[in-house]
Amino acid sequence: ATDLSSPRSRSTSLAVACAVVWLAAAASAGTLGIWSALGGAAVALGLAVLLFDRPAATALLRPSLRLTLLGAAAGGLMAIATYLLYPLLARSLPFIATDTAQLYAAVQVPSLVVALVALVPVIVGEDLVWRGVVQTALVQRLGAWRGVALTAFVHALVHLPLGSPVLVAVAFFCGLAWGTLRATTASLVPTLVAHLLWDVLVLLWLPLDTR
């Protein structure tokens, strides 16, 4: 019988609960909007994770110059790869440009300042959930690389209700990159920095050409 009081079982239960809440938030985004639905879920779940296991979450968020620079380098490389690959993919698969333009419209905010203020807690919450809780639970059961891969797959899967193939693909491939940073550094700091830098560059400062 499974011991539901064991740390591993509690970790798995929390991971499943987080994934279910995220899926419900994605399903409600059509009504509430992406920022309210997914952003709200990310912040609420992130706070729940901090309350559930503050020592572990605090350890994952402990900064250092080396980890910060690693995250900045990774985020910059991811942004460069995105800018190089997008035109090639959009020419080969025209629906990508249409879907990407719709995504930009869905995440549009009144100003860059508002977006930056909102992004930080949303990204911290998202990474605490997916690269913290969910990935930790899956790595404990499956091993590092299968855990990282399955986390990225589930992360992509729960975005299906939004109806955007581009977002699902981005969630998977970015999830792989961010999950790998988490797995190889035992920290969320590089993941958070890379995630924030990629979002700021690709979503806000230098959007992809969707023409």
Contacts in CASP RR format, 6 or more apart in sequence:
PFRMAT RR
TARGET T0000
AUTHOR 0000-0000-0000
METHOD contacts of the structure
MODEL  1
ATDLSSPRSRSTSLAVACAVVWLAAAASAGTLGIWSALGGAAVALGLAVL
LFDRPAATALLRPSLRLTLLGAAAGGLMAIATYLLYPLLARSLPFIATDT
AQLYAAVQVPSLVVALVALVPVIVGEDLVWRGVVQTALVQRLGAWRGVAL
TAFVHALVHLPLGSPVLVAVAFFCGLAWGTLRATTASLVPTLVAHLLWDV
LVLLWLPLDTR
2 9 0 8 1.000
3 9 0 8 1.000
4 10 0 8 1.000
4 13 0 8 1.000
8 137 0 8 1.000
8 140 0 8 1.000
8 141 0 8 1.000
11 133 0 8 1.000
11 136 0 8 1.000
11 137 0 8 1.000
11 140 0 8 1.000
12 137 0 8 1.000
12 141 0 8 1.000
14 49 0 8 1.000
14 52 0 8 1.000
14 133 0 8 1.000
14 137 0 8 1.000
15 133 0 8 1.000
15 134 0 8 1.000
15 136 0 8 1.000
15 137 0 8 1.000
15 138 0 8 1.000
18 45 0 8 1.000
18 49 0 8 1.000
18 129 0 8 1.000
18 130 0 8 1.000
18 133 0 8 1.000
18 134 0 8 1.000
19 134 0 8 1.000
19 154 0 8 1.000
19 158 0 8 1.000
21 41 0 8 1.000
21 44 0 8 1.000
21 45 0 8 1.000
22 38 0 8 1.000
22 41 0 8 1.000
22 45 0 8 1.000
22 129 0 8 1.000
22 158 0 8 1.000
23 158 0 8 1.000
23 161 0 8 1.000
24 41 0 8 1.000
25 37 0 8 1.000
25 38 0 8 1.000
25 39 0 8 1.000
25 40 0 8 1.000
25 41 0 8 1.000
26 37 0 8 1.000
26 38 0 8 1.000
26 158 0 8 1.000
26 159 0 8 1.000
26 160 0 8 1.000
26 161 0 8 1.000
26 162 0 8 1.000
27 161 0 8 1.000
28 37 0 8 1.000
29 36 0 8 1.000
29 37 0 8 1.000
29 38 0 8 1.000
29 106 0 8 1.000
29 161 0 8 1.000
29 162 0 8 1.000
30 37 0 8 1.000
30 162 0 8 1.000
31 37 0 8 1.000
33 106 0 8 1.000
34 106 0 8 1.000
34 107 0 8 1.000
34 162 0 8 1.000
35 107 0 8 1.000
35 109 0 8 1.000
35 118 0 8 1.000
38 122 0 8 1.000
39 118 0 8 1.000
39 122 0 8 1.000
39 126 0 8 1.000
40 122 0 8 1.000
42 121 0 8 1.000
42 122 0 8 1.000
42 123 0 8 1.000
42 125 0 8 1.000
42 126 0 8 1.000
42 129 0 8 1.000
43 121 0 8 1.000
43 122 0 8 1.000
43 125 0 8 1.000
45 125 0 8 1.000
45 128 0 8 1.000
45 129 0 8 1.000
46 124 0 8 1.000
46 125 0 8 1.000
46 128 0 8 1.000
46 129 0 8 1.000
47 125 0 8 1.000
49 57 0 8 1.000
49 125 0 8 1.000
49 128 0 8 1.000
49 129 0 8 1.000
49 132 0 8 1.000
49 133 0 8 1.000
50 57 0 8 1.000
50 128 0 8 1.000
57 128 0 8 1.000
57 132 0 8 1.000
60 128 0 8 1.000
60 132 0 8 1.000
60 186 0 8 1.000
60 187 0 8 1.000
60 188 0 8 1.000
60 189 0 8 1.000
61 124 0 8 1.000
61 187 0 8 1.000
61 188 0 8 1.000
61 189 0 8 1.000
61 192 0 8 1.000
62 187 0 8 1.000
62 189 0 8 1.000
63 189 0 8 1.000
64 189 0 8 1.000
67 185 0 8 1.000
67 187 0 8 1.000
67 189 0 8 1.000
67 190 0 8 1.000
67 193 0 8 1.000
68 189 0 8 1.000
68 190 0 8 1.000
68 193 0 8 1.000
70 181 0 8 1.000
70 185 0 8 1.000
70 190 0 8 1.000
70 193 0 8 1.000
71 181 0 8 1.000
71 189 0 8 1.000
71 190 0 8 1.000
71 191 0 8 1.000
71 193 0 8 1.000
71 194 0 8 1.000
71 197 0 8 1.000
72 193 0 8 1.000
72 194 0 8 1.000
72 197 0 8 1.000
74 177 0 8 1.000
74 181 0 8 1.000
74 190 0 8 1.000
74 193 0 8 1.000
74 194 0 8 1.000
75 193 0 8 1.000
75 194 0 8 1.000
75 195 0 8 1.000
75 197 0 8 1.000
75 198 0 8 1.000
76 194 0 8 1.000
76 197 0 8 1.000
76 198 0 8 1.000
76 201 0 8 1.000
78 174 0 8 1.000
78 177 0 8 1.000
78 194 0 8 1.000
78 198 0 8 1.000
79 197 0 8 1.000
79 198 0 8 1.000
79 201 0 8 1.000
79 202 0 8 1.000
82 198 0 8 1.000
82 202 0 8 1.000
82 208 0 8 1.000
83 202 0 8 1.000
83 206 0 8 1.000
83 208 0 8 1.000
86 96 0 8 1.000
86 100 0 8 1.000
86 208 0 8 1.000
86 209 0 8 1.000
87 209 0 8 1.000
89 96 0 8 1.000
90 96 0 8 1.000
90 97 0 8 1.000
90 100 0 8 1.000
90 210 0 8 1.000
95 165 0 8 1.000
96 165 0 8 1.000
96 166 0 8 1.000
97 210 0 8 1.000
97 211 0 8 1.000
98 210 0 8 1.000
99 164 0 8 1.000
99 165 0 8 1.000
99 166 0 8 1.000
99 167 0 8 1.000
100 166 0 8 1.000
100 208 0 8 1.000
100 210 0 8 1.000
101 210 0 8 1.000
102 164 0 8 1.000
103 164 0 8 1.000
103 166 0 8 1.000
103 167 0 8 1.000
104 203 0 8 1.000
104 207 0 8 1.000
104 208 0 8 1.000
104 210 0 8 1.000
107 203 0 8 1.000
109 115 0 8 1.000
109 118 0 8 1.000
112 204 0 8 1.000
112 205 0 8 1.000
115 203 0 8 1.000
115 204 0 8 1.000
116 200 0 8 1.000
116 204 0 8 1.000
119 196 0 8 1.000
119 199 0 8 1.000
119 200 0 8 1.000
120 196 0 8 1.000
123 192 0 8 1.000
123 195 0 8 1.000
123 196 0 8 1.000
123 199 0 8 1.000
124 192 0 8 1.000
126 195 0 8 1.000
127 178 0 8 1.000
127 182 0 8 1.000
127 188 0 8 1.000
127 191 0 8 1.000
127 192 0 8 1.000
127 195 0 8 1.000
128 188 0 8 1.000
130 151 0 8 1.000
130 155 0 8 1.000
130 175 0 8 1.000
130 178 0 8 1.000
131 151 0 8 1.000
131 175 0 8 1.000
131 178 0 8 1.000
131 179 0 8 1.000
131 181 0 8 1.000
131 182 0 8 1.000
131 188 0 8 1.000
131 191 0 8 1.000
132 182 0 8 1.000
132 188 0 8 1.000
134 151 0 8 1.000
134 154 0 8 1.000
134 155 0 8 1.000
135 147 0 8 1.000
135 148 0 8 1.000
135 151 0 8 1.000
135 179 0 8 1.000
135 182 0 8 1.000
135 183 0 8 1.000
138 146 0 8 1.000
138 147 0 8 1.000
138 148 0 8 1.000
138 150 0 8 1.000
138 151 0 8 1.000
139 147 0 8 1.000
139 148 0 8 1.000
139 183 0 8 1.000
141 147 0 8 1.000
142 150 0 8 1.000
144 183 0 8 1.000
145 183 0 8 1.000
148 176 0 8 1.000
148 179 0 8 1.000
148 180 0 8 1.000
148 182 0 8 1.000
148 183 0 8 1.000
149 176 0 8 1.000
151 175 0 8 1.000
151 179 0 8 1.000
152 171 0 8 1.000
152 172 0 8 1.000
152 173 0 8 1.000
152 175 0 8 1.000
152 176 0 8 1.000
152 179 0 8 1.000
153 172 0 8 1.000
155 171 0 8 1.000
155 172 0 8 1.000
155 175 0 8 1.000
156 168 0 8 1.000
156 169 0 8 1.000
156 171 0 8 1.000
156 172 0 8 1.000
156 175 0 8 1.000
157 168 0 8 1.000
159 167 0 8 1.000
159 168 0 8 1.000
159 171 0 8 1.000
160 168 0 8 1.000
162 168 0 8 1.000
174 195 0 8 1.000
174 198 0 8 1.000
177 194 0 8 1.000
178 191 0 8 1.000
178 194 0 8 1.000
178 195 0 8 1.000
179 191 0 8 1.000
181 190 0 8 1.000
181 191 0 8 1.000
181 194 0 8 1.000
182 188 0 8 1.000
182 190 0 8 1.000
182 191 0 8 1.000
202 208 0 8 1.000
END
